[in-house]
């Protein structure tokens, strides 16, 4: 968005009021309105600059976050990843010796005839 000039807001307000039948003549009341419009224009311009700066910072942080997620979830390219250590499961003989029952075997599913 383009920055507002100092008197741009006041001129637009003056044109709007003139179209509605109200004319701002030179005087203390018009000067205060003009000064208020100048302050409002400055506030708008400053907030636009702040939002633009915040947007670039947010985009930068979001790109960093995406990069970290990509690095954590991407498959290793070399294929030489260290093997995972498997926990040793007790066999049936040692399970009987310890007085524990071995884990049940999984049942096979049979196909139904078509």
matplotlib code that plots the C-alpha trace (Angstrom):
import matplotlib.pyplot as plt

x = [0.0, 1.3, 2.1, -0.4, 0.8, 0.3, -2.7, -4.1, -6.5, -7.7, -8.3, -10.3, -12.3, -12.9, -14.1, -16.4, -17.9, -18.3, -20.2, -22.6, -23.2, -20.7, -17.9, -14.9, -13.9, -10.5, -10.6, -9.6, -12.0, -10.7, -7.1, -7.7, -9.3, -6.3, -3.8, -5.8, -5.8, -2.0, -1.5, -3.8, -1.8, 1.4, 0.0, -1.3, 2.1, 4.0, 1.7, 2.1, 5.8, 5.6, 3.3, 5.6, 8.6, 6.6, 5.5, 9.1, 10.2, 7.3, 8.1, 11.8, 10.9, 8.3, 11.0, 13.3, 10.6, 9.9, 13.6, 13.8, 10.7, 12.1, 15.4, 13.7, 11.3, 13.4, 14.7, 18.4, 20.1, 23.1, 21.3, 24.1, 22.1, 23.2, 21.1, 18.6, 19.3, 16.6, 15.5, 16.0, 12.8, 13.0, 12.4, 10.0, 12.5, 13.6, 9.9, 9.0, 12.0, 10.9, 7.4, 5.9, 3.7, 5.1, 3.2, 0.3, 0.9, -1.1, -3.8, -3.9, -6.9, -8.5, -9.8, -13.5, -14.6, -15.9]
y = [0.0, 3.5, 5.9, 8.7, 12.3, 14.7, 16.7, 13.8, 12.6, 16.2, 17.0, 13.8, 14.6, 18.1, 16.8, 14.3, 16.9, 19.3, 16.6, 16.2, 20.0, 20.9, 23.3, 23.6, 27.3, 28.6, 28.9, 27.3, 24.4, 23.6, 23.9, 21.4, 19.0, 19.4, 18.8, 15.7, 14.3, 14.9, 12.9, 10.2, 10.0, 9.7, 6.9, 5.0, 5.3, 4.2, 1.2, 0.2, 0.2, -1.8, -4.4, -4.7, -5.3, -7.8, -9.7, -10.1, -11.3, -13.8, -15.0, -15.5, -17.5, -19.6, -20.5, -21.5, -23.6, -25.3, -26.0, -27.7, -29.8, -30.8, -31.8, -33.8, -35.6, -36.1, -39.6, -40.0, -39.7, -41.8, -45.0, -45.7, -45.0, -46.8, -49.9, -49.6, -51.8, -54.4, -55.4, -59.1, -61.0, -63.9, -67.2, -69.8, -71.8, -68.9, -67.8, -71.2, -71.1, -67.7, -69.0, -66.6, -67.5, -66.7, -64.1, -65.7, -66.3, -64.3, -66.3, -66.5, -65.2, -67.5, -66.4, -66.7, -68.5, -66.1]
z = [0.0, -0.8, 2.0, 2.6, 2.1, 5.0, 3.5, 1.4, 4.1, 4.9, 1.2, 0.8, 3.9, 2.7, -0.7, 1.0, 3.2, 0.3, -1.6, 1.4, 1.5, 4.3, 3.5, 5.7, 5.7, 7.0, 10.7, 14.0, 13.6, 10.1, 11.3, 14.1, 11.7, 9.3, 12.1, 13.3, 9.7, 9.6, 12.8, 11.6, 8.3, 10.2, 12.4, 9.4, 7.6, 10.7, 11.2, 7.6, 7.9, 11.1, 9.5, 6.5, 8.8, 10.9, 7.7, 6.5, 9.9, 10.1, 6.6, 7.6, 10.7, 8.8, 6.2, 9.0, 10.6, 7.2, 6.8, 10.2, 9.5, 6.2, 7.7, 10.5, 8.2, 5.0, 4.3, 4.6, 1.2, 1.8, 2.8, 5.3, 8.4, 11.5, 12.2, 15.0, 18.0, 18.4, 21.9, 22.5, 23.0, 25.3, 23.5, 24.7, 26.7, 28.8, 29.2, 30.6, 32.9, 34.3, 34.8, 32.2, 29.3, 25.9, 23.8, 21.8, 18.1, 15.6, 13.9, 10.1, 8.3, 5.9, 2.6, 2.0, -1.1, -3.7]

ax = plt.figure().add_subplot(projection="3d")
ax.plot(x, y, z, "-o")
ax.set_aspect("equal")
plt.show()
